Amino acid sequence: MISERLYTMIFGKRWNKQAHSFAVSEGYRTPRKEEFEKFDGTY
């Protein structure tokens, strides 16, 4: 599964809907919608 932290480290960008769509289109498993909505960029 790709996580927000991993995405941020690789791409240097915040996790957002566009990032989520990209991850899904590339075949990565992503957090469920409820978890996705909780992401706020803090670790």
Buried (B, 14 or more C-beta within 10 A) or exposed (E): EBBBEEBBEEEEEEBBEEBBEBBEEEEBEBBEEEEBEEBEEEE
